[in-house]
Amino acid sequence: MVLWQPRFVYAETDGLCYQKVSTNDKPIGKPKKVAFSSVSKIDELEYSEFVVQCTGRDYTFKAGDPNQCTVIVHNLRQLLSRYRESHVDGRAPGQSLKPARGSAKAS
């Protein structure tokens, strides 16, 4: 049996964030972030659940209903795809390649 704990969940351009909620459903405490750089896969499961698979661990969430789950998974996959497209070769947008260290011989 799984005991679900309510969380306030939101996405940013570089990851999925979540926080504990108070008894009156207000976010409390420091948000935790699942960085898109560590995400390998996002899958929709049964019973309105979805999993964010990362290096080292998986994060499982439960949406309010199956339709909401489908929308969340679709949107997270889009954000993950855009993150990956904008971080080619591990570089952030607008970041140039660092020159290689070492010596060069002029000819």
Contact map, one row per residue, 1 for C-alpha under 8 A:
11100000000000000000000000000000000000000000000000000000000000000000000000000000000000000000000000000000000
11110000000000000000000000000000000000000000000000000000000000000000000000000000000000000000000000000000000
11111000000000000000000000000000000000000000000000000000000000000000000000000000000000000000000000000000000
01111100000000000000000000000000000000000000000000000000000001000000000000000000000000000000000000000000000
00111110000000000000000000000000000000000000000000000000000000000000000000000000000000000000000000000000000
00011111000000000001100000000000000000000000000000000000000000000000000000000000000000000000000000000000000
00001111100000000111100000100000000000000000000000000000000000000000000000000000000000000000000000000000000
00000111110000000111100001100000000000000000000000000000000000000000000000000000000000000000000000000000000
00000011111000011110000000000000000000000000000000000000000000000000000000000000000000000000000000000000000
00000001111100011100000000000000000000000000000000000000000000000000000000000000000000000000000000000000000
00000000111111111000000000000000000000000000000000000000000000000000000000010000000000000000000000000000000
00000000011111111000000000000000000000000000000000000000000000000000000000000000000000000000000000000000000
00000000001111100000000000000000000000000000000000000000000000000000000000000010001000000000000000000000000
00000000001111110000000000000000001110000000000000000000000000000000000000000000001000000000000000000000000
00000000001111111000000000000000111110000000000000000000000000000000000000000001000000000000000000000000000
00000000111101111100000000000000111100000000000000000000000000000000000000000000000000000000000000000000000
00000000111100111110000000000011110000000000000000000000000000000000000000000000000000000000000000000000000
00000011110000011111000000000011100000000000000000000000000000000000000000000000000000000000000000000000000
00000011100000001111100000111111000000000000000000000000000000000000000000000000000000000000000000000000000
00000111000000000111110000111010000000000000000000000000000000000000000000000000000000000000000000000000000
00000111000000000011111111110000000000000000000000000000000000000000000000000000000000000000000000000000000
00000000000000000001111111110000000000000000000000000000000000000000000000000000000000000000000000000000000
00000000000000000000111111000000000000000000000000000000000000000000000000000000000000000000000000000000000
00000000000000000000111111000000000000000000000000000000000000000000000000000000000000000000000000000000000
00000000000000000000111111100000000000000000000000000000000000000000000000000000000000000000000000000000000
00000001000000000000111111110000000000000000000000000000000000000000000000000000000000000000000000000000000
00000011000000000011110011111000000000000000000000000000000000000000000000000000000000000000000000000000000
00000000000000000011110001111100000000000000000000000000000000000000000000000000000000000000000000000000000
00000000000000000011000000111110000000000000000000000000000000000000000000000000000000000000000000000000000
00000000000000000010000000011111000000000000000000000000000000000000000000000000000000000000000000000000000
00000000000000001111000000001111100000000000000000000000000000000000000000000000000000000000000000000000000
00000000000000001110000000000111110000000000000000000000000000000000000000000000000000000000000000000000000
00000000000000111100000000000011111000000000000000000000000000000000000000000000000000000000000000000000000
00000000000000111000000000000001111101100000000000000000000000000000000000000000000000000000000000000000000
00000000000001110000000000000000111111100000000000000000000000000000000000000000000000000000000000000000000
00000000000001110000000000000000011111100000000000000000000000000000000000000001001000000000000000000000000
00000000000001100000000000000000001111100000000000000000000000000000000000000000000100000000000000000000000
00000000000000000000000000000000011111110000000000000110000000000000000000000000000000000000000000000000000
00000000000000000000000000000000011111111100000000011110000000000000000000000000000000000000000000000000000
00000000000000000000000000000000000001111100000000011110000000000000000000000000000000000000000000000000000
00000000000000000000000000000000000000111110000000011100000000000000000000000000000000000000000000000000000
00000000000000000000000000000000000000111111000001111000000000000000000010011000000000000000000000000000000
00000000000000000000000000000000000000001111100001110000000000000000000010000000000000000000000000000000000
00000000000000000000000000000000000000000111110111100000000000000000110010000000000000000000000000000000000
00000000000000000000000000000000000000000011111111100000000000000000000000000000000000000000000000000000000
00000000000000000000000000000000000000000001111111000000000000000000000000000000000000000000000000000000000
00000000000000000000000000000000000000000000111110000000000001001100000000000000000000000000000000000000000
00000000000000000000000000000000000000000001111111000000000001111111100000000000000000000000000000000000000
00000000000000000000000000000000000000000001111111100000000111100100100000000000000000000000000000000000000
00000000000000000000000000000000000000000111110111110000000111100000100010000000000000000000000000000000000
00000000000000000000000000000000000000000111100011111000011110000000000000000000000000000000000000000000000
00000000000000000000000000000000000000111110000001111100011100000000000000000000000000000000000000000000000
00000000000000000000000000000000000000111100000000111110111000000000000000000000000000000000000000000000000
00000000000000000000000000000000000001111000000000011111111000000000000000000000000000000000000000000000000
00000000000000000000000000000000000001110000000000001111110000000000000000000000000000000000000000000000000
00000000000000000000000000000000000000000000000000000111110000000000000000000000000000000000000000000000000
00000000000000000000000000000000000000000000000000001111111000000000000000000000000000000000000000000000000
00000000000000000000000000000000000000000000000000111111111100000000000000000000000000000000000000000000000
00000000000000000000000000000000000000000000000000111100111110000000000000000000000000000000000000000000000
00000000000000000000000000000000000000000000000011110000011111000000000000000000000000000000000000000000000
00000000000000000000000000000000000000000000000011100000001111100000000000000000000000000000000000000000000
00010000000000000000000000000000000000000000001111000000000111110000100000000000000000000000000000000000000
00000000000000000000000000000000000000000000000111000000000011111101100000000000000000000000000000000000000
00000000000000000000000000000000000000000000000100000000000001111101100000000000000000000000000000000000000
00000000000000000000000000000000000000000000001100000000000000111111100000000000000000000000000000000000000
00000000000000000000000000000000000000000000001110000000000000111111110000000000000000000000000000000000000
00000000000000000000000000000000000000000000000100000000000000001111111000000000000000000000000000000000000
00000000000000000000000000000000000000000000000100000000000000111111111100000000000000000000000000000000000
00000000000000000000000000000000000000000001000111000000000001111111111110000000000000000000000000000000000
00000000000000000000000000000000000000000001000000000000000000000111111111000000000000000000000000000000000
00000000000000000000000000000000000000000000000000000000000000000011111111100000000000000000000000000000000
00000000000000000000000000000000000000000000000000000000000000000001111111110000000000000000000000000000000
00000000000000000000000000000000000000000111000001000000000000000000111111111000000000000000000000000000000
00000000000000000000000000000000000000000000000000000000000000000000011111111100000000000000000000000000000
00000000000000000000000000000000000000000000000000000000000000000000001111111110000000000000000000000000000
00000000001000000000000000000000000000000100000000000000000000000000000111111111000000000000000000000000000
00000000000000000000000000000000000000000100000000000000000000000000000011111111100000000000000000000000000
00000000000000000000000000000000000000000000000000000000000000000000000001111111110000000000000000000000000
00000000000010000000000000000000000000000000000000000000000000000000000000111111111000000000000000000000000
00000000000000100000000000000000000100000000000000000000000000000000000000011111111100000000000000000000000
00000000000000000000000000000000000000000000000000000000000000000000000000001111111110000000000000000000000
00000000000000000000000000000000000000000000000000000000000000000000000000000111111111000000000000000000000
00000000000011000000000000000000000100000000000000000000000000000000000000000011111111100000000000000000000
00000000000000000000000000000000000010000000000000000000000000000000000000000001111111110000000000000000000
00000000000000000000000000000000000000000000000000000000000000000000000000000000111111110000000000000000000
00000000000000000000000000000000000000000000000000000000000000000000000000000000011111110011100000000000000
00000000000000000000000000000000000000000000000000000000000000000000000000000000001111111111100000000000000
00000000000000000000000000000000000000000000000000000000000000000000000000000000000111111111000000000000000
00000000000000000000000000000000000000000000000000000000000000000000000000000000000000111110000000000000000
00000000000000000000000000000000000000000000000000000000000000000000000000000000000000111111000000000000000
00000000000000000000000000000000000000000000000000000000000000000000000000000000000001111111101110000000000
00000000000000000000000000000000000000000000000000000000000000000000000000000000000001110111111000000000000
00000000000000000000000000000000000000000000000000000000000000000000000000000000000001100011111000000000000
00000000000000000000000000000000000000000000000000000000000000000000000000000000000000000001111100000000000
00000000000000000000000000000000000000000000000000000000000000000000000000000000000000000011111110000000000
00000000000000000000000000000000000000000000000000000000000000000000000000000000000000000010011111000000000
00000000000000000000000000000000000000000000000000000000000000000000000000000000000000000010001111100000000
00000000000000000000000000000000000000000000000000000000000000000000000000000000000000000000000111110000000
00000000000000000000000000000000000000000000000000000000000000000000000000000000000000000000000011111000000
00000000000000000000000000000000000000000000000000000000000000000000000000000000000000000000000001111100000
00000000000000000000000000000000000000000000000000000000000000000000000000000000000000000000000000111110000
00000000000000000000000000000000000000000000000000000000000000000000000000000000000000000000000000011111000
00000000000000000000000000000000000000000000000000000000000000000000000000000000000000000000000000001111100
00000000000000000000000000000000000000000000000000000000000000000000000000000000000000000000000000000111110
00000000000000000000000000000000000000000000000000000000000000000000000000000000000000000000000000000011111
00000000000000000000000000000000000000000000000000000000000000000000000000000000000000000000000000000001111
00000000000000000000000000000000000000000000000000000000000000000000000000000000000000000000000000000000111
